Amino acid sequence: SRLAEGTPRRSIQLSNIVEKRVFKEDEIISTPKRGRTKKVPEDEDEDEDEDYTPKKSIQKTPTRSRRMSTTTKPSTTPSKAISTPSKGAVAPMTPSQKMKKIRAGELSPSMQQRTDRPMEDSSKSQLQLAREQLHVSVVPTSLPCREKEFENIYAFLEGKIQDQCGGCMYVSGVPGTGKTATVTGVIRTLQRLAKKHELPAFEFLEINGMRLTEPRQAYVQIYKQLTGKTVSWEHAHSLLEKRFTTPAPRRVTTVLLVDELDILCNRRQDVVYNLLDWPTKSAAKLVVVTIANTMDLPERLLMGKVTSRLGLTRLTFQPYTHKQLQEIVTARLGGSQAFKGEAVQLVARKVAAVSGDARRALDICRRSTEIADADSANVKCVTMLHVQQALAEMIASAKVQAIKNCSRLEQIFLQAVAAEVTRTGVEETTFMGVYTQVETIAAFMGAAVPAPGRALRLCAKLGAERLIISEHSRNDLFQKILLNVSADDIHYALRVGEVSS
Amino acid sequence: SPEFKPRNKYQNARRVLNSAETQNLPGREEQLQELREFFTSHLETHTSGSLYVSGQPGTGKTACLSLLLRDPEFSKRLQRVYINCTSIASVGAVYKKLCSELQLKVSGRTERDHMEAIQRHLRTAKKMLLLVLDEIDQLCTSRQEVLYTIFEWPALPGARLLLVGIANSLDLTDRALMRLNARCELKPRLMHFPPYSKQQIVEIFKSRLAEAEVLDVFPPVTLQLLAAKVSAISGDVRRALDIGRRVVEIAEQQKRDGEKEFNMKALELDGKDKEEAKEKQDTLKPVQVTQVAAVLNKVYGASQNLEADIEDAFPLQQKLMLCTLVLMLRNERNKDISIGRLHEVYRRVCSKRNIHALDQAEFAGTVDLVETRGIIRIMRKKEPRLHKVLLQWDEEEVHASLSDKQLIASILSDTSCLGK
């Protein structure tokens, strides 16, 4: 149940939970999803189809936009208004009854279905299919270029599950290097093996530090994944403590994946301590896999006793090299001819030089398909030029453009700041010094000098655009001004502009 | 478990080297004896006492006390309570937890009611109470009222309480509980668990391995090397067991790889040779010194890994950033380098090399990524341009390992980029 969110109880909006009760098997009550289905009977089987067809539901993680829409959009559920009375036998619930059912996990949160059916796969163009394949959320069944790491984590987890003892592992690496995808891939493989009885069965829990409003909410989430009930964190903690410290026969191994470990570290570090202390209890049979970005997080942030419990089984995911990125993108594209080989290579090289982040490469490729799609030439293939345009959009900065688009006086002001920096040698200038420079430059150019009050306005505007960093203008003449763009950029922007005009 | 594959010795060794609790504690005989004496002497005289146990993480403090808590010798004469102070909701909630452990009836719901209930219980209890508070440094606050209240319980009239506090720092009672020194009867007795020595770690390994009869996996010389290294650095037995387990895992992995290779070869061999070779393969190879040394190097060597790190899978722009930083550190007097200044120089370096330079926003992201490797640290300021960049690794070493590479070496000698 990935839908479980670390939201505090109050923010659960009643209107978001479309009624969908979990019934016992013998009760045959069909919950109407939409009001329309009742009225138009021939719509019904189409509706049935919808439960299977929606492409989006295949992807595991609800993407942000989808999640956002559930919380922000005040759902004007017509279904609710109509369906509640139509139930007949079931009395309408008061809000507190509803909250009770939600907390007990008896109502599963459902989302409103779209009214029209999603597009057929066969009617999509080659570029469109490539674009869908390149989406970051489409996790391939086997990750290319992460075989060694897969092997490593697999050996660790398999050993722990077979040995029936607990342990910890720390996985680190910069964002977008396939950490979470690899770990969940390993766990999926192990689950498949356990299903075929080639491995002892195990339970799998996962939490993500970023999805919790507070570190201690981790207890709530873990307990919720074990039983489905939502309880307060104190209660959840004591129940978990009981579960992990008292030996119970036929206790199966539990694998707990903790993503974004650094968010769970507060000053007391009690949550991380507990999460890493439970595996040391022989009754727990708990295997904790922790994921974070920083390589030296245990030494840098965690207390000595926590680091000691975290152990030395560590694995670092290196950033992807350009060859690996190329392989990843080509694997995504399958046999499709939508991309020129050299276009993929250019993306891979540019991204590998900066961060080695696979998400970045995929995003740039997707943007390239969009540009190719929008291209009036109506091409079916992404070429180098499209990729270059996408790269310029996604990597290049717009600062030079912003300076060029400034008004004449603002440009003079920027020049004056740069001149003042060169004159004094210190990066930080005062408004007074800059204003003198403005006067000089304006006199040189023959432009009218703005009064200091107006110059402050210019200064505030440039500060809001973040071309300079300035203090509040109440310190008028004595406020400090810092240049937020490089002086070269200013000269480049203004000189090139002059030549062309 | 038996219904799955038969287990080999590596797997048995791996299982027995786990860092969970055990029954026997070699290397902690003295401390156990001392604790036993403390308990029995107080039991016999029916007097209260407090004890503060300190020691580095992984020196067996909790293991010793939980062994004694399970000891049947004390179970009849003592009521035993173990509380881990990291698992309480807040500092004041420790009373409530203690009440629920003692199964006391409390009239009110406030902290004070719970505290009074405990104190009433202490005065009138039939049995002597042994209270063990683990990770007691979590109870430290600015006024220390909770810690003082707890450590003053042994002096309550009529109370018979044995109080044991466990923490890491040696001087917690001197630092946080100074006022207890004013009265001799309140002063907790101190007991320090020293880090394990080399010989003790060897003993621990031997006893663990003997438990599953897999002593032959580790030849003595490998144990000596491992124990010497761990005791020289931390003396933390969790670390030692971790390293031991790592070694076994790697040995197992290598053997498995060897088998794979062997199977490939076996396809080419014919009947008799095959049998012979198979026998040879099945005998278990003990762990080698080189394998142990490799694991130790990986765990304890930070800058040895640097060269390998920079060589492969280090993005070019990050390399350039690091080079620029080293260049500035070596050639400028001003060691406090802001991202803004670093970016200026970096741009000049890039334009000389004809490399497309990143703009400031992207550059700040690059610096962040290098920070996750632990090479540098960023001191955050109000503006991203004013963040300070500090090199965390040894400058000489970084310079030495950077200057091996051609491109990088040319940058490091190019002081004209500094521009002044």
Contacts between the chains, C-beta under 8 A, distances in Angstrom:
chain1	res1	chain2	res2	distance
A	155	B	249	6.8
A	155	B	252	8.0
A	155	B	253	6.4
A	156	B	249	7.5
A	159	B	11	7.2
A	159	B	14	6.2
A	159	B	249	6.9
A	162	B	1	7.5
A	162	B	4	6.6
A	162	B	5	7.9
A	162	B	7	8.0
A	162	B	11	7.1
A	163	B	11	6.8
A	163	B	14	6.3
A	163	B	15	4.3
A	163	B	18	7.4
A	164	B	1	6.6
A	164	B	15	8.0
A	165	B	15	6.1
A	165	B	18	4.5
A	165	B	20	6.3
A	166	B	18	7.3
A	166	B	20	6.4
A	167	B	18	7.0
A	167	B	19	7.6
A	172	B	372	7.6
A	174	B	369	5.1
A	174	B	372	5.6
A	198	B	4	7.5
A	199	B	4	7.1
A	200	B	1	5.9
A	200	B	4	6.8
A	234	B	89	5.3
A	237	B	87	6.7
A	237	B	89	8.0
A	241	B	87	6.1
A	268	B	86	7.5
A	268	B	138	6.3
A	269	B	86	8.0
A	270	B	86	4.3
A	270	B	87	7.2
A	270	B	138	6.9
A	273	B	86	4.7
A	273	B	135	7.5
A	274	B	86	6.1
A	274	B	87	6.0
A	277	B	84	7.7
A	277	B	86	7.5
A	279	B	20	7.8
A	280	B	19	5.9
A	280	B	20	5.4
A	280	B	21	7.1
A	281	B	20	6.6
A	281	B	21	6.9
A	282	B	20	4.3
A	282	B	21	5.5
A	293	B	372	4.8
A	294	B	371	7.6
A	294	B	372	4.6
A	294	B	374	7.1
A	295	B	372	6.1
A	295	B	373	5.2
A	295	B	374	5.2
A	296	B	373	7.8
A	296	B	374	3.7
A	299	B	374	7.9
A	300	B	374	7.1
A	304	B	56	7.2
A	304	B	57	5.0
A	304	B	168	6.3
A	305	B	57	4.2
A	305	B	135	7.2
A	305	B	168	6.1
A	307	B	57	7.5
A	308	B	57	3.7
A	308	B	58	4.7
A	308	B	236	5.5
A	308	B	238	5.0
A	308	B	239	6.9
A	309	B	57	7.7
A	309	B	238	6.9
A	311	B	19	7.0
A	311	B	238	6.8
A	311	B	239	7.9
A	311	B	242	4.6
A	312	B	239	6.5
A	312	B	242	4.3
A	312	B	243	6.3
A	312	B	246	6.4
A	312	B	299	5.3
A	313	B	242	6.7
A	313	B	245	7.7
A	313	B	246	6.6
A	318	B	312	7.3
A	318	B	313	3.8
A	319	B	313	5.6
A	319	B	314	7.6
A	319	B	315	5.7
A	319	B	369	7.9
A	320	B	313	7.7
A	321	B	312	7.4
A	321	B	313	5.6
A	352	B	315	6.1
A	352	B	316	7.8
A	353	B	315	5.6
A	353	B	316	4.3
A	353	B	317	5.3
A	354	B	315	5.9
A	354	B	317	5.0
A	354	B	318	8.0
A	354	B	358	6.7
A	354	B	362	6.9
A	354	B	366	6.5
A	355	B	315	6.1
A	355	B	365	7.3
A	355	B	366	7.1
A	355	B	369	5.9
A	356	B	313	7.0
A	356	B	315	5.2
A	395	B	358	7.7
A	395	B	362	6.8
A	396	B	359	7.3
A	397	B	359	3.4
A	397	B	360	7.5
A	397	B	361	6.7
A	397	B	362	7.4
A	399	B	359	6.4
A	399	B	360	7.8
A	427	B	340	7.0
A	427	B	341	7.7
A	469	B	383	5.3
A	469	B	385	6.8
A	482	B	383	7.3
A	482	B	385	7.0
A	482	B	386	7.8
A	484	B	360	7.7
A	484	B	383	7.6
A	484	B	385	5.9
A	485	B	360	7.5
A	486	B	343	7.0
A	486	B	344	5.8
A	486	B	347	6.5
A	486	B	360	7.5
A	488	B	347	6.9
